[in-house]
Amino acid sequence: MAHPSGESNDGAFRLDFDRRLMLQFRGSVVTSDAGLLAYRELDDALGLSAMASEVLADARTGKNGRHALAGMFRQSVFGRLAGYEDVNDAERLRHDPAMRWVVGGKAANGCAASPSQMGRFETKWLAADKNLSALSDLSGQWIDRVLARRPPKGILLDIDSSVSPTHGEQENSVWNGHYDCTCYHPLFVFNQFGDLERCALRPGNVHSADGWDGVLKPVVERYQGKVSRIYFRADAGFANPEVYEFLEAERIKYAIRLPANRIVQERIGHLLTRPIGRPPNEVRRSYANFTYQAGSWTKSRRVVAKVEWHPGELYPRVGFIVTNMSRPAERVVAFYNKRGTCEQWIQGRQGRDQMDAAVKSEVRRERRPSPASCAGLQSRQFPAHFGDAGADQGLVADESEGEAHQDRREGRQPWALCRVPDGRGRHPTESVRRHSAAHRGTSTAARSRAGVRRSIVLAFERKQGSGAS
């Protein structure tokens, strides 16, 4: 490169591209991935690949290695950045002019690494214990290098699990009943900028929060003393006392979805009673605050509740959040609902890994609320983003009026509530007042209109039949 550091001598952060590159219109030297050159220059300016080459150990013992470890590392990373997920793509990429320039060294005038070389690099050399440990910390080191140029005042951490379907007899690939596939169950931690702080690849049958401390604690330790505030969000899969106590000990403000139970629902029973009168056409929302202590907790904590009545739906949508924040309930819910951005980042990475579309549609269908499944205030009534591990108890984000009508049953009003279930197949002892007269009148009117329409259709068909004969 013209400037190995990627920066000019005046100290300003500026990309200086190699002037030896030329634009030509010859088919043998044309590339469709010229955008990788800009990323390579940015990589040189920040020194990310150089940092990786310093911490990764080269396990090769021979002296005739054609490509340096840093070059193959760049080919692996930049290939996926361009959308080439499989090492078999290296057969074509090794001759691509842009990729050869990205790899550098001998590849600039010859060829990049072959599929067999990339296969050994990813499955043998990188899989060494020392390199696996270095790769776990590498993402955080990159983030520190970038954020050092403009340090943030606070950091926001989102933790979530996901699904990575597998094919064949892969190690630790286990059947997951929720996703209905054989898969891995990885765990991710993102910050508010979309940077992957840390991750862990886990067997497909582990719980969502399994091994959370090994992923979250190193990230928190890295930021302690560097930023003034740390915030944390997670779904109900991480609602356990160990997580609460760790966050409180580190003075981290958190908002974690709390699974519904009979006790917390009784605390907001006045909000679960269907209002009298004709239901409006817009969504009605209510919020509540109260303190709650579960049997496994060492102290009581603040719980924020949100209740939504949607037109055409039988039961309200209810969600609970346990938090140590002092902000109003509406702001706590708004803060938590933004964790959907984390799920979008996970979904985007899964899309680049060519996730099976059939698995996506199956999971979405299982998580979508249906009229037949409205038997309780359970989490599957809440629209959720793809990417959690079956324990996603996240509050539903505010929906527009058009989206709220998607479950309305044509020609019928919602059934009157008799009891409010607790989400586990049981009912509290206190019943909710039903409007039987209004319900009977609405149902009778709907049946009468349907009967009149059927009579008209039958009479018309008989008339058409007699005319034809």
C-alpha positions in Angstrom: 0.0 0.0 0.0 1.2 3.6 -0.6 0.7 4.5 3.0 0.8 1.3 5.2 -0.8 3.1 8.1 -3.6 4.4 5.8 -3.2 8.0 7.2 -1.5 11.1 6.0 1.3 12.8 7.9 -0.8 15.7 9.1 -2.6 13.6 11.7 -6.1 13.8 10.2 -7.9 10.5 9.7 -7.9 10.1 6.0 -7.9 7.2 3.6 -5.1 7.3 1.0 -5.7 4.8 -1.8 -3.0 3.1 -3.7 -2.3 5.0 -6.9 -1.1 1.9 -8.7 -4.8 0.8 -9.1 -6.1 1.5 -12.5 -9.6 1.4 -14.1 -9.8 -0.8 -17.2 -12.5 -2.4 -19.3 -10.8 -5.7 -19.9 -13.0 -8.7 -19.0 -10.0 -10.7 -17.5 -9.4 -8.1 -14.9 -13.0 -6.9 -14.1 -14.3 -7.5 -10.6 -17.8 -7.1 -9.1 -16.4 -6.6 -5.6 -14.5 -3.3 -6.1 -16.1 -2.0 -2.9 -13.8 -4.3 -0.9 -10.9 -2.0 -1.7 -12.4 0.8 0.3 -12.9 -1.5 3.3 -9.3 -2.7 2.9 -8.1 0.9 3.1 -10.2 1.4 6.2 -8.8 -1.8 7.7 -5.3 -0.4 7.1 -6.2 2.9 8.7 -7.5 1.3 11.8 -5.0 -1.6 11.9 -7.7 -4.2 12.6 -6.1 -7.1 10.5 -2.7 -6.2 11.8 -4.1 -6.5 15.4 -5.5 -9.9 14.5 -2.2 -11.1 13.1 -0.5 -10.1 16.3 -2.8 -12.2 18.6 -3.3 -15.2 16.3 -0.6 -17.9 16.4 0.6 -19.5 13.2 0.5 -23.2 13.7 2.2 -24.0 10.4 5.7 -25.5 10.8 6.8 -25.5 7.1 8.8 -22.8 5.5 7.2 -22.7 2.1 3.9 -21.0 3.1 2.6 -19.1 0.2 0.3 -16.7 2.1 0.7 -15.0 5.4 -1.7 -15.7 8.2 -2.9 -12.1 8.1 -3.7 -12.4 4.4 -5.8 -15.6 4.8 -7.5 -13.9 7.7 -8.4 -11.0 5.5 -9.6 -13.3 2.7 -11.9 -15.1 5.2 -13.3 -11.9 6.7 -13.6 -9.9 3.5 -15.1 -12.8 1.6 -18.0 -13.0 4.0 -18.2 -9.2 4.0 -18.9 -9.5 0.2 -21.5 -12.3 0.7 -19.4 -15.4 0.1 -20.0 -17.7 3.1 -18.5 -20.9 1.9 -14.8 -21.7 1.6 -15.7 -23.3 -1.8 -16.2 -19.7 -3.1 -12.4 -19.3 -2.8 -12.0 -21.2 -6.0 -13.3 -18.2 -7.9 -12.3 -15.5 -5.5 -8.6 -16.5 -5.6 -8.5 -15.1 -9.2 -10.6 -12.0 -8.4 -8.5 -8.9 -8.8 -10.1 -7.1 -5.8 -9.7 -10.1 -3.5 -6.1 -10.6 -4.6 -5.4 -7.0 -3.8 -7.2 -7.4 -0.4 -5.1 -10.4 0.5 -1.9 -8.7 -0.5 1.6 -10.2 -0.5 2.2 -12.7 -3.2 -1.6 -12.8 -4.0 -1.4 -9.3 -5.5 0.6 -10.6 -8.5 -0.5 -14.2 -8.4 -3.5 -15.9 -6.8 -5.1 -15.8 -3.4 -5.6 -18.9 -1.2 -7.3 -21.9 -2.6 -10.4 -23.6 -1.1 -8.2 -26.3 0.5 -5.9 -23.7 2.0 -8.8 -21.7 3.4 -10.4 -25.0 4.7 -7.2 -25.8 6.7 -6.9 -22.2 7.9 -10.5 -22.1 9.3 -10.9 -25.7 10.6 -7.3 -26.4 11.8 -5.2 -23.3 12.4 -7.9 -21.1 13.8 -9.4 -23.9 15.8 -6.4 -24.2 18.0 -7.1 -23.5 21.7 -4.9 -20.4 21.8 -6.5 -18.9 18.6 -10.0 -19.6 19.8 -9.3 -17.7 23.0 -7.8 -14.8 21.0 -10.8 -14.7 18.6 -13.2 -14.4 21.5 -11.4 -11.3 22.7 -10.6 -9.9 19.2 -14.0 -8.3 18.6 -13.8 -6.3 21.8 -10.3 -5.2 21.0 -11.5 -4.0 17.6 -14.4 -2.1 19.2 -12.0 -0.4 21.7 -9.7 0.6 18.8 -12.6 2.3 16.9 -14.3 3.9 19.9 -11.0 5.3 21.2 -11.3 7.9 18.4 -14.6 9.2 19.8 -15.3 7.7 23.2 -19.0 7.4 24.1 -20.3 8.6 27.4 -22.4 5.5 27.9 -22.7 2.0 26.5 -25.9 -0.1 26.0 -25.6 -3.9 25.9 -28.2 -6.2 24.4 -27.9 -10.0 24.9 -29.9 -12.5 23.0 -29.7 -16.0 21.7 -30.4 -17.3 18.2 -30.6 -20.3 16.0 -28.1 -21.6 13.5 -29.5 -24.6 11.6 -27.0 -27.4 10.8 -26.9 -30.1 8.2 -25.2 -33.4 8.6 -23.5 -34.9 11.6 -21.8 -31.7 13.0 -20.3 -31.7 16.5 -22.7 -30.5 19.2 -25.5 -30.2 16.7 -28.7 -31.1 18.6 -32.4 -31.0 17.9 -34.2 -28.0 19.2 -38.0 -28.5 19.6 -38.8 -24.8 19.6 -37.1 -24.1 16.2 -38.1 -27.6 14.9 -34.6 -28.2 13.5 -31.2 -29.5 14.3 -29.1 -26.5 15.1 -26.6 -24.6 17.2 -27.9 -22.1 19.8 -25.4 -19.2 19.8 -25.4 -16.4 22.2 -24.7 -12.8 21.2 -23.9 -9.5 23.0 -24.3 -6.3 20.9 -23.8 -2.6 21.8 -26.0 0.3 20.7 -23.9 0.8 17.6 -24.6 -2.7 16.2 -21.1 -4.0 17.1 -20.8 -7.6 18.2 -19.1 -7.4 21.6 -18.8 -11.1 22.2 -20.5 -14.3 21.2 -20.5 -18.0 22.1 -21.4 -21.1 20.0 -23.5 -23.5 22.1 -25.2 -26.8 21.5 -28.7 -26.6 20.1 -30.5 -27.9 23.2 -29.2 -25.5 25.9 -31.3 -22.8 27.6 -31.3 -19.3 26.3 -29.3 -18.0 29.3 -26.8 -20.9 29.5 -23.3 -19.6 29.9 -24.4 -15.9 30.0 -21.7 -15.0 32.5 -18.9 -16.2 30.2 -20.2 -13.8 27.5 -21.4 -10.8 29.5 -18.9 -10.5 32.3 -15.8 -9.9 30.1 -17.7 -7.2 28.2 -18.7 -5.4 31.4 -15.2 -5.7 32.8 -13.8 -4.2 29.7 -16.0 -1.1 29.9 -15.7 -0.5 33.7 -13.9 2.7 34.2 -14.0 3.7 30.5 -17.6 4.9 30.3 -19.8 6.7 32.9 -23.0 4.6 32.4 -23.7 1.1 31.3 -27.2 -0.1 30.4 -28.5 -3.6 29.8 -31.5 -5.2 28.1 -32.6 -8.8 27.8 -35.7 -10.9 27.3 -37.3 -13.3 29.8 -34.8 -16.0 29.1 -32.3 -14.1 31.2 -34.8 -13.2 34.0 -33.0 -15.0 36.9 -31.7 -13.7 40.2 -28.0 -14.3 39.3 -28.3 -11.8 36.4 -30.1 -9.2 38.6 -27.5 -9.4 41.3 -24.6 -9.2 39.0 -25.9 -6.1 37.2 -26.8 -4.4 40.5 -23.4 -5.2 41.9 -21.8 -3.5 38.9 -24.2 -0.6 39.1 -25.7 -1.3 35.7 -29.2 0.0 34.8 -31.2 -2.8 33.3 -34.6 -3.7 31.9 -35.4 -7.4 31.6 -38.7 -9.0 30.5 -40.4 -10.8 33.4 -42.5 -13.9 32.7 -46.2 -13.4 33.7 -47.6 -15.3 36.7 -50.7 -15.2 38.8 -49.3 -12.9 41.5 -48.1 -10.1 39.1 -51.3 -10.3 37.1 -53.4 -9.9 40.3 -51.4 -6.7 41.0 -52.8 -5.1 37.8 -56.2 -6.8 37.9 -58.0 -3.4 37.6 -56.3 -3.0 34.2 -57.4 -6.4 32.9 -61.1 -5.7 33.2 -62.6 -5.1 29.8 -64.0 -1.5 29.7 -67.8 -1.1 29.4 -69.2 0.1 26.1 -68.3 -0.2 22.5 -64.6 -0.8 22.0 -62.7 1.9 20.1 -60.9 1.4 16.8 -57.5 2.3 18.2 -55.2 0.5 20.6 -55.7 1.4 24.3 -52.6 1.3 26.5 -52.2 1.4 30.2 -49.1 1.3 32.5 -48.5 0.4 36.1 -45.7 0.3 38.7 -45.3 -2.0 41.7 -42.7 -3.8 43.7 -42.5 -7.5 43.6 -40.3 -10.2 45.1 -40.3 -13.7 43.8 -39.5 -16.7 46.0 -35.9 -17.0 44.6 -35.1 -13.3 45.0 -33.2 -11.9 47.9 -35.0 -8.6 47.8 -38.0 -6.9 46.1 -37.6 -5.1 42.8 -39.5 -2.6 40.7 -41.8 -4.1 38.0 -43.4 -2.1 35.2 -46.5 -3.5 33.5 -48.0 -2.6 30.2 -51.5 -3.5 29.1 -52.8 -3.1 25.5 -56.3 -3.7 24.4 -56.4 -4.2 20.6 -59.6 -4.0 18.5 -60.8 -7.4 17.6 -58.8 -9.4 20.1 -60.3 -11.4 23.0 -57.7 -10.8 25.7 -55.4 -7.9 26.4 -51.7 -8.0 25.6 -49.8 -7.8 28.9 -46.1 -7.6 29.6 -43.9 -7.1 32.7 -40.4 -5.7 33.0 -38.2 -5.9 36.0 -35.9 -2.9 36.2 -33.8 -0.8 38.6 -34.4 2.4 36.6 -36.2 5.4 38.1 -37.6 6.8 34.9 -41.4 6.7 34.3 -43.1 3.5 33.3 -43.7 4.6 29.7 -40.1 5.4 29.2 -39.0 2.1 30.7 -41.2 0.3 28.2 -39.9 2.4 25.3 -36.4 1.7 26.4 -37.0 -2.0 26.5 -38.9 -2.2 23.2 -35.8 -0.9 21.3 -34.1 -4.2 22.0 -35.8 -5.4 18.8 -32.9 -3.6 17.0 -30.6 -6.2 18.5 -32.7 -9.0 17.0 -32.6 -7.3 13.7 -28.8 -7.3 13.8 -28.9 -11.0 14.6 -31.3 -11.7 11.8 -29.1 -9.7 9.4 -26.1 -11.9 10.2 -28.2 -15.0 9.8 -29.3 -13.8 6.4 -25.7 -13.5 5.3 -25.2 -17.0 6.5 -28.0 -18.2 4.2 -30.3 -19.4 6.9 -32.9 -21.8 5.7 -36.0 -19.8 4.7 -38.3 -22.8 5.7 -37.0 -22.6 9.2 -37.7 -18.9 9.4 -41.3 -19.3 8.2 -41.9 -22.2 10.6 -40.7 -20.2 13.6 -42.7 -17.1 12.6 -45.8 -19.2 12.2 -45.3 -20.8 15.6 -44.9 -17.4 17.3 -47.7 -15.6 15.5 -50.9 -15.3 17.7 -53.9 -17.2 16.4 -57.5 -17.0 17.5 -57.4 -20.6 18.7 -54.4 -19.9 21.0 -56.0 -17.0 22.9 -56.5 -19.0 26.0 -54.1 -17.1 28.2 -51.8 -14.1 28.6 -48.8 -16.0 27.3 -45.7 -14.6 25.5 -46.7 -16.2 22.1 -49.5 -13.7 21.9 -46.9 -11.0 21.5 -45.4 -10.4 18.0 -41.7 -11.1 18.4 -38.7 -10.8 16.2 -37.1 -13.9 14.9 -33.9 -14.6 16.6 -34.7 -15.6 20.2 -34.6 -19.0 21.7 -38.1 -19.8 22.7 -38.0 -17.8 25.9 -38.6 -14.4 24.3 -41.2 -12.8 26.6 -40.6 -9.3 25.1 -43.2 -6.7 25.3 -44.9 -5.9 22.0 -43.8 -2.7 20.4 -46.3 0.0 19.7 -48.2 -1.0 16.5 -50.0 1.2 14.1 -53.7 1.2 13.8 -53.6 -0.8 10.6 -51.5 -3.5 12.1 -53.8 -3.8 15.1 -56.7 -4.9 12.9 -55.0 -7.9 11.4 -56.7 -10.4 13.8 -60.2 -8.9 13.6 -62.9 -11.5 12.8 -65.1 -10.2 10.1 -68.7 -9.7 11.1 -68.1 -10.6 14.8 -67.2 -8.6 17.9 -64.8 -9.9 20.5 -66.2 -12.4 22.9 -66.9 -11.1 26.4 -64.3 -12.0 29.1 -65.4 -14.3 31.9 -62.0 -14.9 33.6 -58.5 -13.7 33.0 -56.1 -16.7 32.7 -52.7 -16.5 34.3 -50.8 -17.8 31.2 -50.3 -21.3 32.6 -53.7 -22.8 32.0 -55.1 -21.8 35.4 -57.5 -19.0 36.3 -57.5 -16.6 39.3 -60.4 -16.9 41.7 -61.6 -13.4 40.9 -63.7 -13.2 37.7 -64.0 -10.3 35.4 -67.5 -8.9 34.8 -69.0 -10.0 31.4 -71.5 -8.0 29.4 -73.8 -10.9 28.5 -76.6 -8.8 27.2 -74.5 -6.9 24.8 -72.7 -10.0 23.7 -76.0 -11.8 23.0 -77.3 -8.9 21.0 -74.2 -8.7 18.9 -74.0 -12.4 18.3 -77.7 -12.6 17.4 -77.5 -9.7 15.0 -74.4 -11.2 13.3 -76.2 -14.6 12.9 -79.3 -12.9 11.6 -77.4 -11.0 8.9 -75.6 -14.2 7.9 -78.9 -16.1 7.6 -80.4 -13.4 5.4 -77.4 -13.5 3.1 -77.6 -17.3 2.8 -81.4 -17.2 2.0 -80.8 -14.7 -0.7 -78.1 -16.7 -2.3 -80.1 -20.0 -2.2 -83.2 -18.2 -3.7 -81.0 -16.8 -6.5 -79.5 -20.3 -7.3 -82.9 -21.9 -7.4 -84.2 -19.3 -9.8 -81.1 -19.7 -12.0 -81.6 -23.5 -12.0 -85.3 -23.3 -12.9 -84.6 -20.9 -15.8 -81.9 -23.2 -17.2 -84.3 -26.2 -17.2 
